[in-house]
Amino acid sequence: MSAQARRHLLWTAVVGGLLLLLSFFSAGFFLYAALVAGGFALATAVTLTSLLGLEVRRRLAESEIELGQAVEARLVVANRKELPAPWLFWEEKLENGLDVEGPKCAYKTLAAKEDAELVYRLHSLRRGLFRVGPAVVEASGPFGLVRRFLVDRDVRFLTVLPKSVGLAGGWPLGHRPIHEIPRRRSLFEDPTRFIGTRDYRPGDPLRRVHWRATARSRTIQVKLYEPAVLEGALVAVEMDAEAYPGLDLEAEAGDPRVELTVTAAAAIVELVLAGDQRAGLLANGSDAAERYADWTGGSFRRLDDALEEAAVRRRAAVFRPLEVAPAQGARQLARLRTALARLTPARGPALPELLDVELPRLPRSLVLMVVTPRLDAALAGVTQTLRRSGIECAVVWTGAEPERAAAALPAGVPIYPVAGEADLERLGRRRL
């Protein structure tokens, strides 16, 4: 019981006691007032006692689902005390964008040590991160004169993954989406691609010396490696809000332009990983999880206060680039799809500016696949800088005017216009 509730109950008891004392000296009004105060004190005590010992728990069968997939959710309200909890009403609060099948509210009197359970199913046609909960529990007195509310502290989050567009169907055995060929003009070598030895030359580092070959030939031999090869893709996704004119960052529904960009990025990483190559992610957006305020719950006297606490409160996220290090395999695919599901537009540096800053850290053995709806001079400049630095790059353009794409970037930078799923499927049947 909160300190405010204890003070309220104490003052009610004091006033009721004074009125009862006065009723001994003067019947009528004071006796009636004493009965009313006593009834009000009793109702307050019953209401406050009902909320004591209540425990709210929820469980989601899965924390990640596909678009349109349903997941079972359970909400349990347990009365842990030895006294009953009469006239309880509780309702689960769900974030906009989640659709529910089944009851998400109930009204019941819980006996001592009794539990009540709600079972419902959740699904969504929107990609994103959604909060499930909290529940608002209402306790009232015998006549409904006093009501108190409890907001539970236990919330869950459900991730709805981006739409999966299969691009690898019908591939011949051994197909690789990224050209896996030696880069003869590369300044870098791959230490895993040993091709032989040669005589030592002044300036060769000692770590390059092949000691066994030196012992056999009795002349110092150094190791030779093939130039680095392109072995996958680093997908850079444009999530600057200014790249999507008119975008409302607080809108409940997802913007179709943003969703197409994310879907294209998800399809590309799935395509690359299906070819047993490495894939990574770099985006100038924010993680949706950073937008949720800390959750505390608590008990409240007014319904408006309880509902305000139960509402989905968000805060502006501090801009930090979203990055997933390149890797291979099914776990990497799950990691990338989760990151893309939670990726949201943000106000920060444009993608060309981010790529320019990150240039020293970008891997030379991966193709940089830029997914963007905006082709401009800044992107043309940074792609030219990338190529001069030994990084192969290509652009997947999700804009609306394919005829503008050909002349927008420097020669030698491939442009793949994507206006829908059909373009993505055609993209999956070719090497990038």
Secondary structure by P-SEA (a helix, b strand, c coil): ccaaaaaaaaaaaaaaaaaaaaaaacccaaaaaaaaaaaaaaaaaaaaaaaccbbbbbbbccccccccbbbbbbbbbbbcccccccbbbbbbbbcccccccccccbbbbbcccbbbbbbbccccccbbbbbcccbbbbbbcccccbbbbbbbcbbbbbbbbccccccccccccccccccccccccccccccccccccccccccccccccaaaaaaaaccbbbbbbccccccccbbbbbcccccccccccccccccaaaaaaaaaaaaaaaaaaaacbbbbbbbccccccccccbbbbbbbccaaaaaaaaccccccccbbbbbbcccccaaaaaaaaaaaaabbbbbcccaaaaaaaaccccccccccccccccccaaaaaaaaaaaaacccccccccccccccccccccccbbbbbbccaaaaaaaaaccc
